Amino acid sequence: MIKFALLCFFLVISFVAGAFDYPHTTLSSRDPFYPLINEKGEITIREEKGIGDIMLQGIIYLPEGSSVIIDNRMFGEGDSFEKYKIKKIEERGIILENDGKEYFLKWEG
């Protein structure tokens, strides 16, 4: 009975934590030595990413449907993240679109 209660407790906690909107996506997307709060108590996190801040971590290129891993999350063609839409996934990079402008993000791996 105690094991079941603990399991339920951890499931509820993980659901609540997953629903919380954290101000940053991953620890690897920010400088760990830059303080999150300044001396005045103001939050100093950048919320909007520029094209240079996007971390392309992998491309899964398949003829029937490709995927891409960006900032520890998986996306497909047509998906959106931050302010960008993934227009096309190619073998060596992806084409992103924002406000009618296209950007090519090259896979360096």
C-alpha positions as CSV (number, residue, x, y, z in Angstrom):
1,M,0.0,0.0,0.0
2,I,2.8,2.4,0.8
3,K,4.5,1.6,-2.5
4,F,1.3,2.5,-4.3
5,A,0.9,5.7,-2.4
6,L,4.5,6.7,-3.2
7,L,4.0,5.9,-6.8
8,C,0.9,8.1,-7.0
9,F,2.7,10.9,-5.2
10,F,5.6,10.8,-7.6
11,L,3.3,10.7,-10.6
12,V,1.4,13.7,-9.4
13,I,4.6,15.6,-8.7
14,S,6.1,14.8,-12.1
15,F,2.9,15.9,-13.8
16,V,2.9,19.2,-11.9
17,A,6.6,19.8,-12.6
18,G,6.1,19.1,-16.3
19,A,3.2,21.6,-16.5
20,F,5.3,24.4,-14.9
21,D,6.7,26.9,-17.5
22,Y,10.4,27.2,-16.6
23,P,12.0,30.4,-17.8
24,H,14.8,28.5,-19.6
25,T,14.7,25.3,-21.6
26,T,17.9,23.5,-20.6
27,L,21.0,24.1,-18.6
28,S,23.1,23.7,-21.7
29,S,21.3,26.7,-23.3
30,R,22.7,29.2,-20.9
31,D,26.0,30.2,-19.2
32,P,26.0,28.5,-15.8
33,F,28.2,31.2,-14.4
34,Y,25.8,34.0,-15.3
35,P,23.5,34.7,-12.4
36,L,19.8,34.1,-12.8
37,I,18.9,37.0,-10.6
38,N,20.8,40.4,-10.4
39,E,21.5,42.4,-7.2
40,K,18.1,44.1,-7.4
41,G,16.3,40.8,-7.4
42,E,15.3,41.0,-11.1
43,I,15.3,37.9,-13.3
44,T,18.1,38.2,-15.9
45,I,17.3,35.3,-18.1
46,R,17.0,35.9,-21.9
47,E,13.7,34.4,-23.0
48,E,13.8,34.9,-26.7
49,K,16.4,33.1,-28.7
50,G,18.1,34.4,-31.8
51,I,19.1,32.1,-34.7
52,G,22.6,31.8,-33.2
53,D,21.3,30.5,-29.9
54,I,19.6,27.5,-31.3
55,M,21.3,24.2,-30.5
56,L,20.9,21.7,-33.4
57,Q,21.8,18.4,-31.8
58,G,20.8,15.9,-34.4
59,I,19.0,15.1,-37.6
60,I,17.2,11.8,-38.3
61,Y,16.8,11.9,-42.1
62,L,14.4,9.3,-43.6
63,P,12.5,9.5,-46.9
64,E,9.2,8.7,-45.1
65,G,9.6,11.4,-42.5
66,S,12.5,13.2,-41.0
67,S,13.0,14.5,-37.4
68,V,15.4,17.0,-35.8
69,I,16.6,17.4,-32.3
70,I,16.8,21.0,-31.1
71,D,17.5,22.0,-27.5
72,N,16.8,18.5,-26.3
73,R,13.4,18.3,-28.0
74,M,12.3,16.4,-31.1
75,F,10.5,18.1,-34.0
76,G,9.3,17.3,-37.5
77,E,8.8,19.3,-40.6
78,G,6.1,21.9,-40.1
79,D,6.5,22.0,-36.3
80,S,7.2,25.3,-34.5
81,F,9.4,26.2,-31.6
82,E,10.2,29.6,-30.0
83,K,9.5,31.9,-32.9
84,Y,10.6,29.6,-35.7
85,K,8.9,27.1,-38.0
86,I,10.8,24.1,-39.3
87,K,10.1,24.5,-43.1
88,K,12.3,21.6,-44.3
89,I,14.7,19.0,-42.9
90,E,17.6,18.0,-45.2
91,E,20.4,15.6,-44.7
92,R,23.0,18.2,-43.7
93,G,20.8,20.9,-42.1
94,I,17.3,22.4,-41.6
95,I,15.5,25.4,-43.1
96,L,13.8,27.6,-40.5
97,E,11.3,30.3,-41.2
98,N,10.5,33.4,-39.1
99,D,8.5,36.5,-40.3
100,G,8.8,35.4,-44.0
101,K,12.6,35.1,-43.7
102,E,14.4,31.7,-44.2
103,Y,17.4,30.6,-42.3
104,F,19.6,27.5,-43.0
105,L,21.0,25.9,-39.8
106,K,23.8,23.5,-40.8
107,W,24.4,20.2,-38.9
108,E,28.0,20.2,-37.8
109,G,28.0,16.7,-36.4
